[in-house]
Amino acid sequence: MFNVLWLQSGGCGGCSLSLLNAESPNLITRFKSAQINMLWHPSLSEASADEFINMLDDILSDKIQLDALCLEGSVMQGPNGTGKFHMLAGTGKPMMTWLEELAEKAHYTLAIGSCAAFGGITAAGNNPGEACGLQYDGKKAGGLLGAEWRTASQFPVINVAGCPTHPDWVTDVLSQLAMGDLKLNHLDELNRPRAYTDHLVHHGCGRSEYYEYKASAEELGDIGCFMEHKGCLGTQARADCNIRPWNGKGSCLNGGYPCINCTAPEFEEPRLNFTETPKIAGIPIGLPTDMPKAWFVALSSLSKAATPKRLKDNATASKIITPPGNKTP
C-alpha cells in the first residue's frame, strides 16, 4: 500500500472539494485501484483527534511509513515567523513545525493547490499571516522548506498547482507515484506535473474560433473571445482545463468567465482586475505564449478583416444570433 497523509493549513478547502468530485471512476475506486491508502484526510477520515495525533507520532518514530505528504493551503508562518497563527490542535506545535518534521519522513511531498505551492490567495495583499508555499514564496524558490530541499527520494516538492486543482491532477500524480512511474523530468520548471502543464488553457477552448478571428466579447455574458477586452489569460496559462474539464463539462471559460491563470505563482496579484485586459496603445500586454508582438499585431489585423459576419454578430451576444450557413455558390 502507498500511504498518503493529507493536511490542511491556510486555505479554503476548495482543493479537497474538487478532489471529492473525481469521477469515471470515483475517488475511492481510483485510490483502491492504485493501492493508495489515505492515512488521514480532514474531510474523509473518521479518526478521533487522539488517534490522529498518535498516528503523527508513529510516523515520526518510523512505526508507520509515510509515502506521500500532501499539504492543502499555504503555510502560515506568522506572527513574526513563529507559526502560531496555525497551531495544530491538541499538540502545542505550529502546523509549520509538523510539516517540516513530516516532510523529512515522507518519500514524496506534494503541494496541493496554488496556496500550498506558491502562497496563493492566502498570501495576497500585505500578507499579514506571512503565508508562503512549501518550497516557493510566490515566484521565488524557498518557502518553508528552502529552495534546495529534497525528499528521501531526491524529489523537490511536487507543486500540483491550481485554484482549485482538478481532481485528475491529484489522483494522476498520486497514482504515478504509487506505481513508481513519476520521474523528475515529468515536472516543469516550477515543479508542476507536465501531464497538465504541457498544455495551455487555450487548447480545447470552445471560444477558439472567436479568438482566431479576434471576434471579442465586450461583457461577461457574451460568447466571443475574452482575451482582447475581458482579461482572459488562457493563451498563457498552462493547464488542460478545457481538454479534460471538471465533471465532463465544467471550466472557467465554459462557465462564462475568463481564465485567470490560477496555476501560476502570484496570479492573485494581477495588475488590473481579473476581467480587464491590460493594454499599451490598444495592444494587449499579455500576448499568447511564444508569439512575437509584431506577428500578433499583423495576424490580428488580417483576422479582423476576414471575420465572418456570423462571428461578429454572435461575439457580443449571450446566445447564437446567426448560425453557420452554407456558402453561396
C-alpha positions in Angstrom: 0.0 0.0 0.0 1.0 3.6 -0.7 0.4 5.6 2.4 -0.8 9.2 2.0 -1.2 11.8 4.7 -3.3 14.9 3.8 -3.0 18.1 5.9 -4.7 21.5 5.6 -3.4 24.9 6.6 -4.1 28.4 5.3 -6.7 27.9 2.6 -10.4 27.4 1.9 -10.6 23.7 1.4 -11.5 24.1 -2.2 -9.0 21.5 -3.5 -10.5 18.9 -1.2 -14.0 19.7 -2.5 -12.7 19.4 -6.1 -11.0 16.1 -5.2 -14.3 14.7 -3.9 -15.8 15.3 -7.3 -13.5 12.9 -9.1 -15.4 10.7 -11.5 -15.1 7.9 -14.0 -14.0 6.3 -11.7 -14.8 8.0 -8.4 -12.2 8.9 -5.8 -12.4 5.8 -3.7 -12.2 3.5 -6.7 -9.2 5.4 -8.0 -7.4 5.0 -4.8 -8.2 1.3 -4.4 -7.1 0.6 -8.0 -3.7 2.2 -7.3 -3.4 0.7 -3.8 -3.4 4.2 -2.2 -4.1 4.2 1.5 -5.3 7.5 2.8 -3.9 7.5 6.4 -5.8 10.7 7.2 -7.7 13.4 5.4 -9.7 16.1 7.3 -12.8 15.5 5.1 -12.6 11.8 4.7 -11.3 10.3 7.9 -13.2 9.2 11.0 -10.3 9.0 13.4 -10.5 10.9 16.6 -8.2 13.7 17.5 -6.1 11.5 19.8 -5.9 8.8 17.2 -4.8 11.3 14.6 -2.0 12.7 16.9 -0.8 9.2 17.8 -0.6 8.4 14.1 1.6 11.5 13.5 3.9 10.4 16.4 4.1 6.9 14.9 5.1 8.4 11.5 7.9 10.4 13.2 9.1 7.4 15.1 9.1 5.3 11.9 6.3 2.9 13.1 4.2 4.0 10.1 5.7 4.5 6.6 4.8 7.8 5.0 5.0 7.6 1.2 3.4 10.9 0.4 2.7 14.0 2.5 0.1 16.3 0.9 -0.5 19.9 2.1 -3.5 21.9 1.0 -3.5 25.6 1.8 -0.5 27.8 2.4 2.0 27.5 5.3 1.1 30.1 7.9 4.4 31.4 9.3 3.0 34.4 11.3 3.3 36.1 13.6 6.9 37.0 13.2 7.9 33.6 11.9 6.5 31.7 14.9 3.8 29.8 13.0 1.4 30.4 15.9 -1.3 31.7 13.6 -1.9 28.0 12.9 -1.3 25.7 15.8 -2.2 22.0 15.2 -5.0 21.5 17.8 -4.0 19.3 20.8 -0.3 19.2 20.0 1.0 22.6 21.2 3.1 22.8 18.0 2.6 25.0 14.9 1.5 23.3 11.8 4.6 24.5 10.0 6.8 22.6 12.5 4.8 19.5 11.9 5.2 20.0 8.2 9.0 20.4 8.5 9.2 17.2 10.6 6.8 15.1 8.5 8.4 16.2 5.2 11.7 14.6 6.4 9.9 11.3 6.8 7.9 11.3 3.5 9.2 9.7 0.3 7.4 12.4 -1.6 5.9 15.8 -0.6 3.1 17.4 -2.6 1.7 20.9 -2.5 -1.9 20.5 -3.4 -3.2 23.8 -4.9 -1.6 27.1 -5.6 -1.7 28.2 -1.9 0.4 25.2 -0.8 2.6 25.6 -3.9 3.2 29.4 -4.0 1.2 31.1 -1.2 -1.8 31.7 -3.4 -4.8 33.7 -2.3 -3.8 33.5 1.3 -0.6 35.4 0.6 -2.3 38.2 -1.4 -2.1 41.9 -0.3 0.2 42.7 2.5 0.1 39.1 3.7 -0.4 39.6 7.4 -0.3 35.8 8.1 3.1 35.5 6.5 1.7 32.8 4.2 4.0 31.0 1.8 4.2 27.8 -0.1 6.1 24.7 0.9 9.0 25.4 -1.4 8.1 28.7 -3.1 7.2 32.2 -1.9 5.3 33.5 -4.9 7.7 33.2 -7.8 10.8 32.9 -5.6 12.0 29.5 -4.7 12.4 29.0 -0.9 9.2 28.9 1.0 9.1 26.9 4.2 11.5 24.1 3.2 14.0 26.0 1.2 15.0 26.0 -2.4 17.5 23.2 -2.2 15.4 20.8 0.0 14.7 17.4 -1.4 12.8 14.4 -0.1 14.3 11.0 0.7 13.5 10.1 -2.9 15.5 13.2 -4.1 12.4 15.0 -5.3 11.5 18.6 -4.7 8.0 19.5 -3.5 5.7 18.5 -6.3 3.5 21.5 -7.0 0.1 20.3 -8.1 -0.9 24.0 -8.6 -4.4 25.3 -9.4 -7.1 27.2 -7.6 -8.6 24.7 -7.2 -6.8 21.7 -8.6 -8.6 19.4 -11.0 -9.2 16.1 -9.2 -7.4 14.2 -12.0 -4.3 16.2 -11.5 -4.1 15.0 -7.9 -5.2 11.4 -8.5 -2.9 11.0 -11.5 0.2 12.2 -9.7 -0.5 10.0 -6.6 -1.2 7.0 -8.8 2.0 7.6 -10.8 4.0 7.9 -7.5 2.4 4.7 -6.1 3.4 2.8 -9.3 6.9 4.4 -9.4 6.2 6.0 -12.8 6.7 9.7 -12.0 10.2 10.9 -12.8 11.9 14.2 -12.3 11.7 15.0 -16.0 7.9 14.8 -15.7 7.9 18.1 -13.7 8.2 21.5 -15.3 10.4 24.5 -14.3 8.1 25.2 -11.3 8.0 21.5 -10.3 4.4 21.2 -11.6 3.4 17.9 -13.3 3.9 18.3 -17.0 0.9 15.9 -17.6 -1.3 19.1 -17.4 1.2 22.0 -17.7 2.5 20.9 -21.1 -0.9 22.3 -22.3 -2.4 25.8 -22.4 -5.9 26.5 -21.1 -6.5 27.9 -24.6 -6.2 24.3 -26.0 -9.7 22.9 -26.4 -11.4 26.3 -25.6 -14.9 26.5 -27.0 -14.3 30.1 -27.9 -11.3 29.3 -30.2 -13.0 30.3 -33.4 -13.8 33.7 -32.0 -10.1 34.0 -30.9 -8.9 33.2 -34.3 -10.9 36.0 -35.9 -10.5 38.3 -32.9 -14.2 38.5 -32.6 -14.2 39.7 -29.0 -16.7 39.7 -26.1 -17.5 43.0 -24.5 -19.4 41.8 -21.5 -19.0 38.6 -19.4 -22.3 37.2 -20.7 -21.1 37.4 -24.3 -19.9 34.3 -26.2 -17.0 35.9 -28.0 -13.3 35.6 -27.1 -12.4 37.1 -23.7 -8.7 37.8 -24.4 -8.9 41.3 -26.0 -11.2 43.0 -23.5 -12.1 40.8 -20.6 -8.6 39.8 -19.2 -8.5 36.1 -20.3 -5.1 34.6 -19.9 -5.9 31.2 -21.5 -3.3 31.7 -24.2 -0.6 31.9 -21.5 -1.9 29.8 -18.6 -0.5 26.3 -18.5 -3.2 23.7 -17.7 -5.5 21.3 -19.6 -8.8 22.7 -18.1 -10.6 22.7 -21.5 -9.2 19.3 -22.6 -10.4 17.5 -19.5 -13.0 19.8 -17.9 -14.5 19.3 -14.4 -17.4 16.8 -14.3 -17.3 16.3 -18.0 -18.0 19.9 -19.0 -17.0 22.5 -16.4 -14.2 25.0 -16.8 -14.0 28.7 -16.1 -14.4 29.6 -19.8 -17.2 27.1 -20.2 -18.9 28.8 -17.3 -18.6 32.2 -18.9 -15.6 33.6 -17.0 -12.1 34.4 -18.3 -9.1 32.3 -17.3 -7.1 34.0 -14.5 -4.0 31.7 -14.8 -4.5 30.2 -11.4 -1.8 27.5 -11.8 0.9 30.2 -11.9 2.6 31.9 -8.9 1.2 35.3 -7.9 -1.9 35.0 -10.1 -3.7 36.5 -7.1 -1.9 39.9 -7.7 -3.0 41.0 -11.2 -2.1 44.4 -12.5 -5.8 45.2 -13.1 -8.9 43.3 -12.0 -9.3 39.8 -13.4 -11.8 40.8 -16.0 -9.8 43.7 -17.6 -7.1 43.3 -20.2 -4.0 45.5 -19.7 -3.0 47.2 -22.9 -0.4 49.5 -24.4 -1.5 51.5 -27.4 -4.5 49.2 -27.7 -2.4 46.1 -27.8 -2.9 43.5 -25.0 0.2 43.2 -22.9 -0.2 39.5 -22.2 0.2 38.0 -25.7 -0.1 34.3 -26.4 2.9 32.2 -25.3 5.8 32.1 -27.7 4.2 34.7 -30.2 6.2 37.8 -31.2 4.3 41.0 -30.8 4.8 42.1 -34.4 3.3 38.8 -35.6 0.3 39.1 -33.3 -0.5 42.6 -34.5 -0.2 41.6 -38.1 -2.3 38.5 -37.7 -4.9 40.3 -35.6 -5.4 42.9 -38.4 -5.8 40.2 -41.0 -8.1 38.2 -38.8 -10.4 41.1 -38.0 -10.6 42.0 -41.7 -11.6 38.4 -42.5 -14.1 37.9 -39.7 -17.3 36.3 -40.9 -20.5 38.3 -40.2 -21.7 35.3 -38.2 -18.9 35.7 -35.7 -19.3 39.5 -35.5 -23.0 39.0 -34.7 -22.5 36.4 -32.1 -19.4 37.6 -30.3 -21.2 40.3 -28.3 -24.4 38.3 -27.8 -25.3 35.9 -25.0 -26.5 33.3 -27.4 -26.2 32.4 -31.1 -27.8 35.0 -33.2 -26.6 34.0 -36.6 -26.0 30.2 -37.1 -23.5 28.8 -39.6 -24.8 29.0 -43.1 -24.0 27.4 -46.4 -21.6 29.2 -48.8 -23.4 30.8 -51.6 -22.5 29.0 -54.9 
